[in-house]
Amino acid sequence: MKVFFVRLLFTLFTLRCVAQLMQYALEFTWLPPFSRFQSGSIPYPLLLSLQVVILSLGWPLSLRIKQRTTPLSPKIIRWIRPLGVVYLLFSVIRLFLGTCIYTEHSFWAAHIPSIFHLMLATWLLLVTHGQETE
């Protein structure tokens, strides 16, 4: 079940990246406007570069992961797991604040990025779940 969710979450993240690039290049009417795909905190060319790095590291990992093992060393897992927890907490707070308090703010109210940050943080935690750190 873990393998299924690891791959599902990363597939959804990939589709989001592709949809954003499609909107940037061509503006399809059946997709949300480009402006809804990001908060504008960083320029899109930089964001795209980061997405390519994440995809190029994440896909091999997602495809090689087994139910109880991951191709990551315990040292890397010790670093990624706390990062994933902080990332998930910040993503939940961002979504809550953007939905309930800062509904007009471009960063806090950017729901598409917030939801996909939740997915990516969950993916990080799933990749390291049940793995030894010693």
Phi and psi restraints in degrees (value plus and minus 20) as a CYANA .aco file:
   2 LYS   PHI     -79.1   -39.1
   2 LYS   PSI     -64.5   -24.5
   3 VAL   PHI     -80.0   -40.0
   3 VAL   PSI     -62.8   -22.8
   4 PHE   PHI     -77.8   -37.8
   4 PHE   PSI     -68.5   -28.5
   5 PHE   PHI     -90.5   -50.5
   5 PHE   PSI     -55.6   -15.6
   6 VAL   PHI     -78.8   -38.8
   6 VAL   PSI     -68.3   -28.3
   7 ARG   PHI     -91.6   -51.6
   7 ARG   PSI     -57.3   -17.3
   8 LEU   PHI     -82.8   -42.8
   8 LEU   PSI     -69.0   -29.0
   9 LEU   PHI     -81.4   -41.4
   9 LEU   PSI     -60.4   -20.4
  10 PHE   PHI     -93.6   -53.6
  10 PHE   PSI     -51.7   -11.7
  11 THR   PHI     -84.5   -44.5
  11 THR   PSI     -63.2   -23.2
  12 LEU   PHI     -83.6   -43.6
  12 LEU   PSI     -60.8   -20.8
  13 PHE   PHI     -81.6   -41.6
  13 PHE   PSI     -62.4   -22.4
  14 THR   PHI     -81.2   -41.2
  14 THR   PSI     -65.0   -25.0
  15 LEU   PHI     -82.6   -42.6
  15 LEU   PSI     -56.8   -16.8
  16 ARG   PHI     -83.4   -43.4
  16 ARG   PSI     -63.5   -23.5
  17 CYS   PHI     -82.2   -42.2
  17 CYS   PSI     -63.2   -23.2
  18 VAL   PHI     -85.9   -45.9
  18 VAL   PSI     -64.0   -24.0
  19 ALA   PHI     -82.6   -42.6
  19 ALA   PSI     -59.9   -19.9
  20 GLN   PHI     -84.5   -44.5
  20 GLN   PSI     -63.5   -23.5
  21 LEU   PHI     -83.3   -43.3
  21 LEU   PSI     -60.1   -20.1
  22 MET   PHI     -80.8   -40.8
  22 MET   PSI     -62.9   -22.9
  23 GLN   PHI     -87.6   -47.6
  23 GLN   PSI     -55.1   -15.1
  24 TYR   PHI     -84.8   -44.8
  24 TYR   PSI     -60.8   -20.8
  25 ALA   PHI    -104.9   -64.9
  25 ALA   PSI     -60.2   -20.2
  26 LEU   PHI    -149.0  -109.0
  26 LEU   PSI     -38.3     1.7
  27 GLU   PHI      38.1    78.1
  27 GLU   PSI      56.7    96.7
  28 PHE   PHI     -99.1   -59.1
  28 PHE   PSI     118.4   158.4
  29 THR   PHI     -94.1   -54.1
  29 THR   PSI     -42.6    -2.6
  30 TRP   PHI    -106.4   -66.4
  30 TRP   PSI     -20.4    19.6
  31 LEU   PHI    -129.8   -89.8
  31 LEU   PSI     135.7   175.7
  32 PRO   PHI     -79.3   -39.3
  32 PRO   PSI     134.3   174.3
  33 PRO   PHI     -78.3   -38.3
  33 PRO   PSI     132.6   172.6
  34 PHE   PHI     -73.6   -33.6
  34 PHE   PSI     -60.0   -20.0
  35 SER   PHI     -80.7   -40.7
  35 SER   PSI     -43.7    -3.7
  36 ARG   PHI    -102.4   -62.4
  36 ARG   PSI     -32.6     7.4
  37 PHE   PHI    -101.6   -61.6
  37 PHE   PSI     -31.6     8.4
  38 GLN   PHI    -172.4  -132.4
  38 GLN   PSI     140.7   180.7
  39 SER   PHI    -106.4   -66.4
  39 SER   PSI     -35.8     4.2
  40 GLY   PHI      68.1   108.1
  40 GLY   PSI     -11.7    28.3
  41 SER   PHI     -84.6   -44.6
  41 SER   PSI     -55.1   -15.1
  42 ILE   PHI    -150.4  -110.4
  42 ILE   PSI     130.0   170.0
  43 PRO   PHI     -82.0   -42.0
  43 PRO   PSI     125.9   165.9
  44 TYR   PHI     -78.1   -38.1
  44 TYR   PSI     -61.0   -21.0
  45 PRO   PHI     -77.5   -37.5
  45 PRO   PSI     -57.5   -17.5
  46 LEU   PHI     -89.2   -49.2
  46 LEU   PSI     -63.6   -23.6
  47 LEU   PHI     -79.5   -39.5
  47 LEU   PSI     -64.1   -24.1
  48 LEU   PHI     -80.6   -40.6
  48 LEU   PSI     -62.0   -22.0
  49 SER   PHI     -80.8   -40.8
  49 SER   PSI     -63.5   -23.5
  50 LEU   PHI     -84.6   -44.6
  50 LEU   PSI     -59.3   -19.3
  51 GLN   PHI     -83.5   -43.5
  51 GLN   PSI     -60.2   -20.2
  52 VAL   PHI     -82.5   -42.5
  52 VAL   PSI     -61.4   -21.4
  53 VAL   PHI     -83.8   -43.8
  53 VAL   PSI     -67.1   -27.1
  54 ILE   PHI     -80.5   -40.5
  54 ILE   PSI     -64.9   -24.9
  55 LEU   PHI     -85.1   -45.1
  55 LEU   PSI     -59.9   -19.9
  56 SER   PHI     -91.0   -51.0
  56 SER   PSI     -46.5    -6.5
  57 LEU   PHI    -108.5   -68.5
  57 LEU   PSI     -57.0   -17.0
  58 GLY   PHI     -96.4   -56.4
  58 GLY   PSI     -55.9   -15.9
  59 TRP   PHI     -86.1   -46.1
  59 TRP   PSI     -67.9   -27.9
  60 PRO   PHI     -78.4   -38.4
  60 PRO   PSI     -59.3   -19.3
  61 LEU   PHI     -85.9   -45.9
  61 LEU   PSI     -64.9   -24.9
  62 SER   PHI     -82.8   -42.8
  62 SER   PSI     -55.6   -15.6
  63 LEU   PHI     -99.2   -59.2
  63 LEU   PSI     -47.2    -7.2
  64 ARG   PHI    -111.7   -71.7
  64 ARG   PSI     -32.1     7.9
  65 ILE   PHI     -88.2   -48.2
  65 ILE   PSI     120.5   160.5
  66 LYS   PHI    -131.1   -91.1
  66 LYS   PSI     153.7   193.7
  67 GLN   PHI     -75.2   -35.2
  67 GLN   PSI     -63.9   -23.9
  68 ARG   PHI    -137.9   -97.9
  68 ARG   PSI     -20.3    19.7
  69 THR   PHI    -151.3  -111.3
  69 THR   PSI     138.4   178.4
  70 THR   PHI    -157.0  -117.0
  70 THR   PSI     128.0   168.0
  71 PRO   PHI     -97.0   -57.0
  71 PRO   PSI      -0.5    39.5
  72 LEU   PHI    -117.8   -77.8
  72 LEU   PSI     126.8   166.8
  73 SER   PHI     -94.9   -54.9
  73 SER   PSI     134.7   174.7
  74 PRO   PHI     -76.3   -36.3
  74 PRO   PSI     -54.2   -14.2
  75 LYS   PHI     -83.5   -43.5
  75 LYS   PSI     -63.0   -23.0
  76 ILE   PHI     -88.7   -48.7
  76 ILE   PSI     -60.0   -20.0
  77 ILE   PHI     -81.5   -41.5
  77 ILE   PSI     -60.9   -20.9
  78 ARG   PHI     -79.8   -39.8
  78 ARG   PSI     -49.3    -9.3
  79 TRP   PHI    -105.8   -65.8
  79 TRP   PSI     -60.8   -20.8
  80 ILE   PHI     -92.9   -52.9
  80 ILE   PSI     -60.0   -20.0
  81 ARG   PHI     -78.2   -38.2
  81 ARG   PSI     -72.9   -32.9
  82 PRO   PHI     -83.6   -43.6
  82 PRO   PSI     -55.9   -15.9
  83 LEU   PHI     -79.8   -39.8
  83 LEU   PSI     -62.9   -22.9
  84 GLY   PHI     -82.3   -42.3
  84 GLY   PSI     -58.9   -18.9
  85 VAL   PHI     -85.5   -45.5
  85 VAL   PSI     -67.7   -27.7
  86 VAL   PHI     -83.5   -43.5
  86 VAL   PSI     -62.8   -22.8
  87 TYR   PHI     -81.0   -41.0
  87 TYR   PSI     -64.6   -24.6
  88 LEU   PHI     -84.0   -44.0
  88 LEU   PSI     -65.7   -25.7
  89 LEU   PHI     -81.0   -41.0
  89 LEU   PSI     -65.7   -25.7
  90 PHE   PHI     -82.7   -42.7
  90 PHE   PSI     -58.9   -18.9
  91 SER   PHI     -84.9   -44.9
  91 SER   PSI     -60.4   -20.4
  92 VAL   PHI     -85.2   -45.2
  92 VAL   PSI     -65.1   -25.1
  93 ILE   PHI     -82.2   -42.2
  93 ILE   PSI     -62.6   -22.6
  94 ARG   PHI     -82.4   -42.4
  94 ARG   PSI     -64.0   -24.0
  95 LEU   PHI     -85.6   -45.6
  95 LEU   PSI     -62.5   -22.5
  96 PHE   PHI     -82.2   -42.2
  96 PHE   PSI     -71.0   -31.0
  97 LEU   PHI     -83.0   -43.0
  97 LEU   PSI     -60.2   -20.2
  98 GLY   PHI     -89.6   -49.6
  98 GLY   PSI     -46.6    -6.6
  99 THR   PHI    -106.0   -66.0
  99 THR   PSI     -57.0   -17.0
 100 CYS   PHI    -125.2   -85.2
 100 CYS   PSI     -50.5   -10.5
 101 ILE   PHI    -139.6   -99.6
 101 ILE   PSI     -78.6   -38.6
 102 TYR   PHI    -117.5   -77.5
 102 TYR   PSI      39.9    79.9
 103 THR   PHI     -89.3   -49.3
 103 THR   PSI     -36.7     3.3
 104 GLU   PHI    -127.1   -87.1
 104 GLU   PSI     -24.4    15.6
 105 HIS   PHI    -100.6   -60.6
 105 HIS   PSI     113.4   153.4
 106 SER   PHI     -82.9   -42.9
 106 SER   PSI     -54.2   -14.2
 107 PHE   PHI     -99.9   -59.9
 107 PHE   PSI     -73.5   -33.5
 108 TRP   PHI     -89.4   -49.4
 108 TRP   PSI     -54.6   -14.6
 109 ALA   PHI    -111.8   -71.8
 109 ALA   PSI     -10.2    29.8
 110 ALA   PHI    -101.0   -61.0
 110 ALA   PSI      71.0   111.0
 111 HIS   PHI     -91.8   -51.8
 111 HIS   PSI     -58.5   -18.5
 112 ILE   PHI     -81.2   -41.2
 112 ILE   PSI     -70.8   -30.8
 113 PRO   PHI     -80.7   -40.7
 113 PRO   PSI     -59.7   -19.7
 114 SER   PHI     -80.4   -40.4
 114 SER   PSI     -64.7   -24.7
 115 ILE   PHI     -84.8   -44.8
 115 ILE   PSI     -60.9   -20.9
 116 PHE   PHI     -94.3   -54.3
 116 PHE   PSI     -45.7    -5.7
 117 HIS   PHI     -87.1   -47.1
 117 HIS   PSI     -58.5   -18.5
 118 LEU   PHI     -79.4   -39.4
 118 LEU   PSI     -64.6   -24.6
 119 MET   PHI     -83.7   -43.7
 119 MET   PSI     -63.5   -23.5
 120 LEU   PHI     -88.5   -48.5
 120 LEU   PSI     -58.3   -18.3
 121 ALA   PHI     -85.1   -45.1
 121 ALA   PSI     -61.8   -21.8
 122 THR   PHI     -83.3   -43.3
 122 THR   PSI     -59.9   -19.9
 123 TRP   PHI     -79.0   -39.0
 123 TRP   PSI     -65.6   -25.6
 124 LEU   PHI     -78.1   -38.1
 124 LEU   PSI     -63.3   -23.3
 125 LEU   PHI     -89.1   -49.1
 125 LEU   PSI     -58.4   -18.4
 126 LEU   PHI     -85.5   -45.5
 126 LEU   PSI     -59.3   -19.3
 127 VAL   PHI     -80.8   -40.8
 127 VAL   PSI     -54.8   -14.8
 128 THR   PHI    -117.7   -77.7
 128 THR   PSI     -27.9    12.1
 129 HIS   PHI     -80.4   -40.4
 129 HIS   PSI     111.2   151.2
 130 GLY   PHI      56.9    96.9
 130 GLY   PSI     -11.6    28.4
 131 GLN   PHI    -116.9   -76.9
 131 GLN   PSI     125.7   165.7
 132 GLU   PHI     -94.7   -54.7
 132 GLU   PSI     124.8   164.8
 133 THR   PHI    -132.0   -92.0
 133 THR   PSI      -8.9    31.1
